[in-house]
Amino acid sequence: MLKINNLQAAIGEKQILKGINLEVKAGEVHAIMGPNGSGKSTLASVLAGREDYDVTDGSVEFMGSNLLDLSPEARAAEGIFLAFQYPIEIPGVTTINFLKTAINQIRKYHGQDPLDAAQFLRMMREKAKLVKIDDALLKRSLNEGFSGGEKKRNEIFQMAMINPKLAILDETDSGLDIDALRIVAEGVNTLRSPENATIVVTHYQRLLDYIVPDYVHVLYQGRIVKSGPKELAYELEEKGYDWIKDEVAQAV
Amino acid sequence: MNHPDFIQLPMTLKDKLISDFKDAELRLNGEAQTPLHRTRQQALRSFEELGFPTIRHEEWKYSNVSTLAKQAFDFGQATDFGQAEVAQLSIPKLDGNILYFVNGVYRADLSKVVSNPSTLKISSFADAARTNPGLIEKHFAKYANFEDNAFTALNTAFTHDGVVIEVPDNQVVAEATVLRFVNDARTANAASQPRNLIVAGKNAQIKVAESFRTVGDFAGFTNVVTEIVLHENANVEYYKVQNESNSSYHIGTTQVCQHDKSHFYSATVTLNGGFVRNNLNIVLDGQHCEAFMYGLYFPNGKQHVDNHTLVDHAKPNSYSNEVYKGILKDKSTGVFNGKIFVRQDAQKTNAYQTCRNVVLSDEASMNTKPQLEIYADDVKCSHGTTTGKLDDEALFYMRSRGIPKDQAMTLLTLAFCDDVVSQIKIDAIREYLRELIQEKLAE
């Protein structure tokens, strides 16, 4: 589904990603871990098409097409979804109106007719139940005045509505208490299927107790320096990141 | 500004207007002796002394009227503007009292008044001057100062028509009252100087909208003055909507005087206009008053929109809140100048002001100047202005959900405008504006 080959990206003069290689297949969950400043969120942003970053080398193939050639909106329509670490508050645009516009634009991209109001409402109710989000919240301005947990739950709700092929969860656990974390994770797990894939970007292992990965990758200084099965996450939890840093230092 | 047919004067507009005034005076007969006319004469003398302001005048630093002062305008020019034209300007689903003024002259044939006459006393200024001279004498030019404002002086000197509204004590006018001022510039330059007076009695309530349009491509000049008096516990909603042409000049002053416990609620929306200057001056001459001022301007092309507001807290315990927002496209320019005075007596005043602007092009520009002068020591006042581009983070967020960039910009801009538009409580006008804003964004 996703093939990242030697991806390098910079912001201004500063090189952040220094050659990422990663392959994600349908049905898989990959965790990307690493210390702060290692480039985890940059990778997520570059995949979603944030324009602040310059891709200086490498390629990304998604469902057979060159992802880096696509605008952020086209990437979304092709099936990439980024759950934001810090979801944006947009006063004056309700979640409902926002999602209706998004979904109908994606449908338009695929040559499909827009959903009518009744179809949309039915779908919304069903998905809201799935991720346990309050209807009243959806009628309010997007994320405006939402608590941290409500914002993250709204991200997962949007994901449920858009039904992406590849979901990238960027530090979805940050700022969540354990109950909120569990609800968010349940939402993600309910949406998993053999046809879609998930990349979980996180600093801590605790989210991976709830969203169990097939592979764990450690990102450090802009490179994936270690990959392994889910047990690698426990090792990191126990020993911290220093031993990885030492390994990298010795290898140089 | 575009002037397809720039009609230049052999003399300056100032000289022409003064000579027009004297010619008209010769035809007045008995009216020349009325208090109304004596005020006109005083105002003319002020205008003669002041002349049109130049950009050296502090209040006109960013708004240059020199091209206006060179053009030829006759007030109240004959027009064949009729029902067919009204149909083209009509606002869908708008009910209530709808009064048309074409080139500054009241048009009974195009207007309708549905409210009960014991609830709403409404007439043209020209009629009120004959039938209710007491009311005119008591209030006319008692609030809008013509001694230091050339345009107010000019309007006062040429006061002839407009609307006079009186809501007697304890009366609530349920229906909206919409005043539609049209300059017909289809075949020649058009000019008008409407003069309006709105007096809300004790415990009275009314909602009034002024709508300004210039039709046709010749130059238009509107110089309007509206005086609004709110007696104790009165409640007035006042909306000003401008959808003028690129060849039009609009200069307007709304002067509000609030007595104890009155509630004034306003929104000024400028959708289009070659040159627009709005002065909104509110004197809180009573205790426990509330004044709300919302504003939205959305110039494009080479349009220029200038909003000057003044809130004068003269007595203690009152509240004012002001929110102005601007979207500037292309090479347009905007000015916001917001003054708040809190006089020494006006303890326990709460006064707030914000002005936020989004500049959609590198060639557009905005000048903002908040001015707070506070002479009391127990007050809460704040102000803040921002001018910037649309939020890139918000744009990316929307695009990452599949919404194309231009549509994301439209959604964000509409949401930004809606902070102000949603404050308009005359449903038909609010919805009409929403549509016009969407259309203008799509241009």
Interface residues (C-beta under 8 A of the other chain):
Chain A: A48 G49 R50 E51 S71 P72 E73 R75 A76 A77 F81 L82 F84 P87 I88 I90 P91 G92 V93 N97 F98 L99 T101 A102 I103 Q105 I106 Y109 S141 Q158 I162
Chain B: D391 E393 A394 F396 Y397 M398 R399 S400 R401 G402 I403 P404 K405 Q407 L411 L412 L414 A415 F416 D418 D419
